[in-house]
Every structure is written in C-alpha cells, then in structure tokens.
C-alpha cells in the first residue's frame, strides 16, 4: 500500500487548493450563461430552444471551450502561499480570462471585420458567423493559456505579462485576418477573370451571406496559428529579471511560428488537395468538405508545432 501511495503525486496538503481551483472554475463556467443571456438580450432557453438559433449555440459552445482552455492556464501555475492567496489569484486570473474573451469579440467585430457585424449575424442565425466567432475565441484562448502557463502564476505581475501577450496575440490574429482577406481577393479575382462571376465579393460579405465552408477554413486557420504560437512558450525562457527581453523574444518567435505555420500549411494543402481549385470550391460552390479539409490542415500543422517545439 505504501508503494502504491508513493506512486500517486497528490499530497493531503494540496487537496484544499485543488478544491478551491475546481469550485472557482465551475463558477466562471456557470457565469457564461448570464453573460450569454445579457449579450443576446434574452434567455438562453428562448434563443436556443424556442428560436432554434444554431449560430448562437455554436458561439456559446466556442465560449465554453475558450474559457475552459483559459482556466487550464490559470490553474497550471504555482499555488498561492495560502488559501486566501489562491482564491485571490484564481479570481483575478479568471475575471481577466472572461474579460479578454469579451474584448476579443469586440476587436474581431469592429477592427478585424468591420464591414460585417458578427454579433448581429449570430443573432439572426448565421451559422458562418457563429463558426468564425467561436474559432476566434478559441484561438485567442489557446495563445493566452500558453502565456499563463509560461509566466509565474503565483504573482500578480503575471497578470500584466498575460495582458501584454494577449494584445500581441490580437495583432497576430489581425494579421491572419488580413492574410485571409488577401487570399480570398486573389482567388476570387482569378475566378472572376475566368468565369465572369461577380467581382464585388469579399471575405466579409461571404461570411455575412452564410458561407459555412469559408467560415470553417477561416476559423481553422486562426486555430492553427493559435496552436503554432503556443509552441513559443516552450522555446523562450521566462525571466522576470529580464522581463522586457523575455517578452521581446516571445514576440519575435511567435511571429516566426505564425509565418512557418502558414507556409507549411500551404505546402501540405498542395500535397493533399492537388489539382483542386480551392477558391472556386470554397468561395463559389461553398464546398464544406474542402473547407473542412483546409481547416484540418491548418490545425494539424499547428498541433505538429506544439508537439515538436511546445
């Protein structure tokens, strides 16, 4: 029995901290219901069950996953010196996590895709809008969780570091959006020149018009970028004494991961989908199969970076 106990890495002194963390995590997860109802302007039962708004359901599911991922980062740090410290740190990081998800949605709606209101599209049941919104939240959460695991979570200085990395992650995702916009523009212009299709289409207008295939590819690219960037935390040393240098190194490596993930994904796509007009299939025919495969490629490459370098 003593040999069995020696194999279990759980001391009696740590059980209290685990209970505190678990209860606080459940509290923040439960708070999502109130937040979602407030955003929708009605109860979840009304919008999900009576109105059958699948887009809102996808968004809420994305929020649940995103907050769960963030809370993983919160509990991954060192325990506080006392139960009071643990409660204070968990609550502070938890509030920050939920607040960042709200800010992320605002940035995405008003800065990344200002020509279409993702929030309004979700309320009217646009599945494509729900998919891109969920993907945006989860990709942000993946990067911020990695930052929370990277820093010293037993001090409030970590909150500042997480906030800085969060802001940088939003710049990376904004770059990913601009890249996807440019790719769509180039592909669609090529199809317009060949087939005489409407050249006024944009990535935002296609999302507003419910192109789920495009939304899946868009969300998959963001998730892949988020996963690749998390590998940065395994490659850069966090040193509070050299905090600025640590953050600078993290930023440089994160950009490299973003570029490498996108480049490797392009190569893999050419291998897996040879001879297929991607722009035509996703942008014009709304082929969900092709959009899903592209999304899987981006995410798969991101996981590969995490496994090799994270």
Residue, then its C-alpha position, 0 to 999 in steps of 0.5 A: x500500500x505504501x508503494x502504491x501511495x508513493x506512486x500517486x503525486x497528490x499530497x493531503x496538503x494540496x487537496x484544499x487548493x485543488x478544491x478551491x481551483x475546481x469550485x472557482x472554475x465551475x463558477x466562471x463556467x456557470x457565469x457564461x450563461x448570464x453573460x450569454x443571456x445579457x449579450x443576446x438580450x434574452x434567455x438562453x432557453x428562448x434563443x436556443x430552444x424556442x428560436x432554434x438559433x444554431x449560430x448562437x449555440x455554436x458561439x456559446x459552445x466556442x465560449x465554453x471551450x475558450x474559457x475552459x482552455x483559459x482556466x487550464x492556464x490559470x490553474x497550471x501555475x504555482x499555488x498561492x502561499x495560502x488559501x486566501x492567496x489562491x482564491x485571490x489569484x484564481x479570481x483575478x486570473x479568471x475575471x481577466x480570462x472572461x474579460x479578454x474573451x469579451x474584448x476579443x469579440x469586440x476587436x474581431x467585430x469592429x477592427x478585424x471585420x468591420x464591414x460585417x457585424x458578427x454579433x448581429x449575424x449570430x443573432x439572426x442565425x448565421x451559422x458562418x458567423x457563429x463558426x468564425x466567432x467561436x474559432x476566434x475565441x478559441x484561438x485567442x484562448x489557446x495563445x493566452x493559456x500558453x502565456x499563463x502557463x509560461x509566466x509565474x502564476x503565483x504573482x500578480x505581475x503575471x497578470x500584466x505579462x498575460x495582458x501584454x501577450x494577449x494584445x500581441x496575440x490580437x495583432x497576430x490574429x489581425x494579421x491572419x485576418x488580413x492574410x485571409x482577406x488577401x487570399x480570398x481577393x486573389x482567388x476570387x479575382x482569378x475566378x472572376x477573370x475566368x468565369x465572369x462571376x461577380x467581382x464585388x465579393x469579399x471575405x466579409x460579405x461571404x461570411x455575412x451571406x452564410x458561407x459555412x465552408x469559408x467560415x470553417x477554413x477561416x476559423x481553422x486557420x486562426x486555430x492553427x496559428x493559435x496552436x503554432x504560437x503556443x509552441x513559443x512558450x516552450x522555446x523562450x525562457x521566462x525571466x522576470x529579471x529580464x522581463x522586457x527581453x523575455x517578452x521581446x523574444x516571445x514576440x519575435x518567435x511567435x511571429x516566426x511560428x505564425x509565418x512557418x505555420x502558414x507556409x507549411x500549411x500551404x505546402x501540405x494543402x498542395x500535397x493533399x488537395x492537388x489539382x483542386x481549385x480551392x477558391x472556386x470550391x470554397x468561395x463559389x460552390x461553398x464546398x464544406x468538405x474542402x473547407x473542412x479539409x483546409x481547416x484540418x490542415x491548418x490545425x494539424x500543422x499547428x498541433x505538429x508545432x506544439x508537439x515538436x517545439x511546445 
